[in-house]
Amino acid sequence: MRIDKMLANLGYGSRKDVKKLLKDGAVTVNDEKVKDPKHQVDPEQDAVIINGEKVEYKEFIYLMMNKPPGVISATEDSQFETVVDLLEMEDLVFSPFPVGRLDKDTEGLLLLTNDGQLAHRLLSPKKHVPKTYFAVIDREVTADDVAAFKKGVILDDGYETKPGELEILKSGITSDIELTITEGKFHQVKRMFEAVGKRVIYLKRISMGPLELDKTLELGEYRELTDEELDKLMNYEVR
């Protein structure tokens, strides 16, 4: 690809900024100074150096975010802050997008990437990728609810959900639960509990497929996936 395009994509400034870097002689390719912005480079093979610093090229970016409440899972919105608004410019240049969505008031694990193929694999309804949520429920959750979820419940629009695995962590006036589901209908967790006469008062996604939320991430914080996490995602097959 053209060297100006590669460097702009990697966050070294606009095309105009990059052209100035080239003109100033700050860029070498394989130890040769390059000033022509149209110069073709192979990002995987050529050694590109700017002001003595080696350029590490990557085509895709994979970010794990602990989504805070009040922020929507979109790339842009005229009214509300989006998860993409929380990213640093060095990550924004890759144009990542959220893989799937969490409701505005839901917290927790959100994957952002510019890898469309991976996103498709994780979101395809045919794949049945499991997603696990921690929730606080207003009312006592019982063994009857566990049985109902295991069978699948009828939502308010008449849709019967696929089986969900409900685990009661604490039961009482309010109950703490974990729920694993393999589909992602609109407001699904909330609507499943409404179907058994209960209300979700706090909801947080803690895992998606093999990816688990990093407990050290504060709300609104994010980081790149580790090589191990990325390898698990790339090779993930639902059993």
Contacts in CASP RR format, 6 or more apart in sequence:
PFRMAT RR
TARGET T0000
AUTHOR 0000-0000-0000
METHOD contacts of the structure
MODEL  1
MRIDKMLANLGYGSRKDVKKLLKDGAVTVNDEKVKDPKHQVDPEQDAVII
NGEKVEYKEFIYLMMNKPPGVISATEDSQFETVVDLLEMEDLVFSPFPVG
RLDKDTEGLLLLTNDGQLAHRLLSPKKHVPKTYFAVIDREVTADDVAAFK
KGVILDDGYETKPGELEILKSGITSDIELTITEGKFHQVKRMFEAVGKRV
IYLKRISMGPLELDKTLELGEYRELTDEELDKLMNYEVR
1 40 0 8 1.000
1 41 0 8 1.000
1 43 0 8 1.000
2 37 0 8 1.000
2 38 0 8 1.000
2 39 0 8 1.000
2 40 0 8 1.000
2 41 0 8 1.000
3 18 0 8 1.000
3 22 0 8 1.000
3 27 0 8 1.000
3 29 0 8 1.000
3 34 0 8 1.000
3 36 0 8 1.000
3 37 0 8 1.000
3 38 0 8 1.000
3 39 0 8 1.000
3 40 0 8 1.000
3 41 0 8 1.000
3 48 0 8 1.000
4 15 0 8 1.000
4 18 0 8 1.000
4 19 0 8 1.000
4 22 0 8 1.000
4 37 0 8 1.000
4 38 0 8 1.000
5 15 0 8 1.000
6 41 0 8 1.000
6 43 0 8 1.000
6 48 0 8 1.000
6 55 0 8 1.000
6 57 0 8 1.000
7 13 0 8 1.000
7 18 0 8 1.000
7 21 0 8 1.000
7 27 0 8 1.000
7 48 0 8 1.000
7 50 0 8 1.000
7 55 0 8 1.000
8 14 0 8 1.000
8 15 0 8 1.000
8 17 0 8 1.000
8 18 0 8 1.000
8 93 0 8 1.000
9 93 0 8 1.000
9 94 0 8 1.000
10 55 0 8 1.000
10 57 0 8 1.000
10 93 0 8 1.000
11 89 0 8 1.000
11 90 0 8 1.000
11 93 0 8 1.000
12 18 0 8 1.000
12 21 0 8 1.000
12 50 0 8 1.000
12 55 0 8 1.000
15 37 0 8 1.000
18 37 0 8 1.000
19 37 0 8 1.000
21 27 0 8 1.000
21 50 0 8 1.000
22 34 0 8 1.000
22 35 0 8 1.000
22 36 0 8 1.000
22 37 0 8 1.000
23 35 0 8 1.000
25 33 0 8 1.000
25 35 0 8 1.000
26 50 0 8 1.000
26 51 0 8 1.000
27 33 0 8 1.000
27 34 0 8 1.000
27 35 0 8 1.000
27 48 0 8 1.000
27 49 0 8 1.000
27 50 0 8 1.000
28 34 0 8 1.000
28 48 0 8 1.000
28 49 0 8 1.000
29 39 0 8 1.000
29 41 0 8 1.000
29 46 0 8 1.000
29 47 0 8 1.000
29 48 0 8 1.000
29 49 0 8 1.000
30 46 0 8 1.000
30 47 0 8 1.000
31 47 0 8 1.000
41 48 0 8 1.000
43 57 0 8 1.000
43 59 0 8 1.000
44 57 0 8 1.000
47 54 0 8 1.000
48 54 0 8 1.000
48 55 0 8 1.000
48 57 0 8 1.000
49 55 0 8 1.000
60 94 0 8 1.000
60 113 0 8 1.000
60 114 0 8 1.000
60 115 0 8 1.000
60 118 0 8 1.000
61 91 0 8 1.000
61 94 0 8 1.000
61 96 0 8 1.000
61 112 0 8 1.000
61 113 0 8 1.000
61 114 0 8 1.000
61 224 0 8 1.000
62 111 0 8 1.000
62 112 0 8 1.000
62 113 0 8 1.000
62 115 0 8 1.000
62 118 0 8 1.000
62 224 0 8 1.000
62 225 0 8 1.000
62 229 0 8 1.000
62 230 0 8 1.000
62 233 0 8 1.000
63 87 0 8 1.000
63 91 0 8 1.000
63 96 0 8 1.000
63 111 0 8 1.000
63 112 0 8 1.000
63 113 0 8 1.000
63 222 0 8 1.000
63 223 0 8 1.000
63 224 0 8 1.000
63 225 0 8 1.000
64 109 0 8 1.000
64 110 0 8 1.000
64 111 0 8 1.000
64 211 0 8 1.000
64 213 0 8 1.000
64 214 0 8 1.000
64 217 0 8 1.000
64 222 0 8 1.000
64 223 0 8 1.000
64 224 0 8 1.000
64 225 0 8 1.000
64 229 0 8 1.000
65 83 0 8 1.000
65 86 0 8 1.000
65 108 0 8 1.000
65 109 0 8 1.000
65 110 0 8 1.000
65 111 0 8 1.000
65 112 0 8 1.000
65 217 0 8 1.000
65 220 0 8 1.000
65 221 0 8 1.000
65 222 0 8 1.000
66 107 0 8 1.000
66 108 0 8 1.000
66 109 0 8 1.000
66 110 0 8 1.000
66 213 0 8 1.000
66 214 0 8 1.000
66 217 0 8 1.000
66 218 0 8 1.000
66 219 0 8 1.000
66 220 0 8 1.000
66 221 0 8 1.000
66 222 0 8 1.000
67 73 0 8 1.000
67 83 0 8 1.000
67 102 0 8 1.000
67 106 0 8 1.000
67 107 0 8 1.000
67 108 0 8 1.000
67 109 0 8 1.000
67 110 0 8 1.000
67 219 0 8 1.000
67 220 0 8 1.000
68 86 0 8 1.000
68 107 0 8 1.000
68 219 0 8 1.000
68 220 0 8 1.000
69 104 0 8 1.000
69 105 0 8 1.000
69 106 0 8 1.000
69 107 0 8 1.000
69 219 0 8 1.000
70 80 0 8 1.000
70 81 0 8 1.000
70 104 0 8 1.000
70 105 0 8 1.000
71 80 0 8 1.000
71 81 0 8 1.000
71 82 0 8 1.000
71 83 0 8 1.000
71 85 0 8 1.000
71 86 0 8 1.000
71 104 0 8 1.000
71 220 0 8 1.000
72 80 0 8 1.000
72 81 0 8 1.000
72 82 0 8 1.000
72 83 0 8 1.000
72 101 0 8 1.000
72 104 0 8 1.000
73 82 0 8 1.000
73 83 0 8 1.000
73 98 0 8 1.000
73 100 0 8 1.000
73 101 0 8 1.000
73 102 0 8 1.000
73 110 0 8 1.000
74 82 0 8 1.000
74 83 0 8 1.000
74 84 0 8 1.000
74 98 0 8 1.000
74 101 0 8 1.000
75 82 0 8 1.000
75 84 0 8 1.000
75 97 0 8 1.000
75 98 0 8 1.000
76 82 0 8 1.000
76 84 0 8 1.000
80 104 0 8 1.000
83 98 0 8 1.000
83 110 0 8 1.000
83 112 0 8 1.000
84 92 0 8 1.000
84 96 0 8 1.000
84 97 0 8 1.000
84 98 0 8 1.000
84 112 0 8 1.000
86 220 0 8 1.000
86 222 0 8 1.000
87 96 0 8 1.000
87 112 0 8 1.000
87 222 0 8 1.000
94 114 0 8 1.000
95 114 0 8 1.000
96 112 0 8 1.000
96 113 0 8 1.000
96 114 0 8 1.000
97 112 0 8 1.000
97 113 0 8 1.000
97 114 0 8 1.000
97 119 0 8 1.000
98 110 0 8 1.000
98 111 0 8 1.000
98 112 0 8 1.000
99 110 0 8 1.000
99 111 0 8 1.000
99 112 0 8 1.000
99 113 0 8 1.000
99 118 0 8 1.000
99 119 0 8 1.000
99 122 0 8 1.000
99 123 0 8 1.000
99 208 0 8 1.000
100 110 0 8 1.000
100 119 0 8 1.000
100 122 0 8 1.000
100 123 0 8 1.000
102 108 0 8 1.000
102 110 0 8 1.000
102 205 0 8 1.000
103 187 0 8 1.000
103 190 0 8 1.000
103 203 0 8 1.000
105 203 0 8 1.000
106 203 0 8 1.000
106 204 0 8 1.000
106 205 0 8 1.000
107 203 0 8 1.000
107 204 0 8 1.000
107 205 0 8 1.000
107 219 0 8 1.000
108 204 0 8 1.000
108 205 0 8 1.000
108 206 0 8 1.000
108 213 0 8 1.000
108 219 0 8 1.000
109 205 0 8 1.000
109 206 0 8 1.000
109 207 0 8 1.000
109 208 0 8 1.000
109 211 0 8 1.000
109 212 0 8 1.000
109 213 0 8 1.000
110 205 0 8 1.000
111 122 0 8 1.000
111 208 0 8 1.000
111 211 0 8 1.000
112 222 0 8 1.000
113 119 0 8 1.000
118 233 0 8 1.000
118 234 0 8 1.000
121 127 0 8 1.000
121 236 0 8 1.000
122 129 0 8 1.000
122 208 0 8 1.000
122 209 0 8 1.000
122 233 0 8 1.000
123 129 0 8 1.000
125 183 0 8 1.000
127 238 0 8 1.000
128 162 0 8 1.000
128 182 0 8 1.000
128 183 0 8 1.000
128 238 0 8 1.000
129 182 0 8 1.000
129 208 0 8 1.000
129 209 0 8 1.000
129 236 0 8 1.000
129 238 0 8 1.000
130 180 0 8 1.000
130 181 0 8 1.000
130 182 0 8 1.000
130 207 0 8 1.000
130 208 0 8 1.000
130 209 0 8 1.000
130 238 0 8 1.000
131 180 0 8 1.000
131 181 0 8 1.000
131 182 0 8 1.000
131 184 0 8 1.000
131 205 0 8 1.000
131 207 0 8 1.000
131 208 0 8 1.000
131 209 0 8 1.000
132 178 0 8 1.000
132 179 0 8 1.000
132 180 0 8 1.000
132 205 0 8 1.000
132 206 0 8 1.000
132 207 0 8 1.000
132 208 0 8 1.000
133 178 0 8 1.000
133 179 0 8 1.000
133 180 0 8 1.000
133 181 0 8 1.000
133 189 0 8 1.000
133 203 0 8 1.000
133 204 0 8 1.000
133 205 0 8 1.000
133 206 0 8 1.000
134 176 0 8 1.000
134 177 0 8 1.000
134 178 0 8 1.000
134 203 0 8 1.000
134 204 0 8 1.000
134 206 0 8 1.000
135 176 0 8 1.000
135 177 0 8 1.000
135 178 0 8 1.000
135 179 0 8 1.000
135 189 0 8 1.000
135 193 0 8 1.000
135 200 0 8 1.000
135 202 0 8 1.000
135 203 0 8 1.000
135 204 0 8 1.000
136 174 0 8 1.000
136 175 0 8 1.000
136 176 0 8 1.000
136 200 0 8 1.000
136 201 0 8 1.000
136 202 0 8 1.000
137 174 0 8 1.000
137 175 0 8 1.000
137 176 0 8 1.000
137 177 0 8 1.000
137 193 0 8 1.000
137 198 0 8 1.000
137 199 0 8 1.000
137 200 0 8 1.000
137 201 0 8 1.000
138 174 0 8 1.000
138 198 0 8 1.000
138 199 0 8 1.000
138 200 0 8 1.000
138 201 0 8 1.000
139 172 0 8 1.000
139 173 0 8 1.000
139 174 0 8 1.000
139 175 0 8 1.000
139 197 0 8 1.000
139 198 0 8 1.000
139 199 0 8 1.000
140 171 0 8 1.000
140 172 0 8 1.000
140 173 0 8 1.000
140 175 0 8 1.000
141 166 0 8 1.000
141 168 0 8 1.000
141 171 0 8 1.000
141 172 0 8 1.000
141 175 0 8 1.000
141 177 0 8 1.000
141 198 0 8 1.000
142 168 0 8 1.000
142 171 0 8 1.000
144 196 0 8 1.000
145 166 0 8 1.000
145 196 0 8 1.000
145 198 0 8 1.000
146 166 0 8 1.000
146 167 0 8 1.000
146 168 0 8 1.000
148 195 0 8 1.000
148 196 0 8 1.000
149 163 0 8 1.000
149 164 0 8 1.000
149 165 0 8 1.000
149 166 0 8 1.000
149 179 0 8 1.000
149 192 0 8 1.000
149 196 0 8 1.000
150 163 0 8 1.000
150 164 0 8 1.000
150 165 0 8 1.000
150 166 0 8 1.000
151 163 0 8 1.000
152 160 0 8 1.000
152 161 0 8 1.000
152 162 0 8 1.000
152 163 0 8 1.000
152 164 0 8 1.000
153 160 0 8 1.000
153 161 0 8 1.000
153 192 0 8 1.000
153 195 0 8 1.000
153 196 0 8 1.000
154 160 0 8 1.000
154 161 0 8 1.000
154 195 0 8 1.000
155 161 0 8 1.000
155 185 0 8 1.000
155 188 0 8 1.000
155 191 0 8 1.000
155 192 0 8 1.000
155 195 0 8 1.000
156 191 0 8 1.000
156 194 0 8 1.000
156 195 0 8 1.000
159 185 0 8 1.000
161 181 0 8 1.000
161 183 0 8 1.000
161 185 0 8 1.000
161 188 0 8 1.000
161 192 0 8 1.000
162 181 0 8 1.000
162 182 0 8 1.000
162 183 0 8 1.000
164 179 0 8 1.000
164 180 0 8 1.000
164 181 0 8 1.000
164 182 0 8 1.000
164 192 0 8 1.000
165 179 0 8 1.000
165 180 0 8 1.000
165 181 0 8 1.000
166 177 0 8 1.000
166 178 0 8 1.000
166 179 0 8 1.000
167 177 0 8 1.000
167 178 0 8 1.000
167 179 0 8 1.000
168 175 0 8 1.000
168 176 0 8 1.000
168 177 0 8 1.000
169 175 0 8 1.000
169 176 0 8 1.000
169 177 0 8 1.000
169 178 0 8 1.000
170 176 0 8 1.000
174 201 0 8 1.000
178 206 0 8 1.000
179 189 0 8 1.000
179 192 0 8 1.000
181 188 0 8 1.000
181 189 0 8 1.000
181 192 0 8 1.000
182 238 0 8 1.000
185 191 0 8 1.000
189 200 0 8 1.000
189 203 0 8 1.000
190 199 0 8 1.000
190 200 0 8 1.000
190 203 0 8 1.000
193 199 0 8 1.000
193 200 0 8 1.000
205 213 0 8 1.000
206 212 0 8 1.000
206 213 0 8 1.000
207 213 0 8 1.000
209 233 0 8 1.000
209 236 0 8 1.000
209 238 0 8 1.000
210 229 0 8 1.000
210 232 0 8 1.000
210 233 0 8 1.000
210 236 0 8 1.000
211 225 0 8 1.000
211 229 0 8 1.000
211 232 0 8 1.000
211 233 0 8 1.000
214 223 0 8 1.000
217 223 0 8 1.000
225 233 0 8 1.000
END
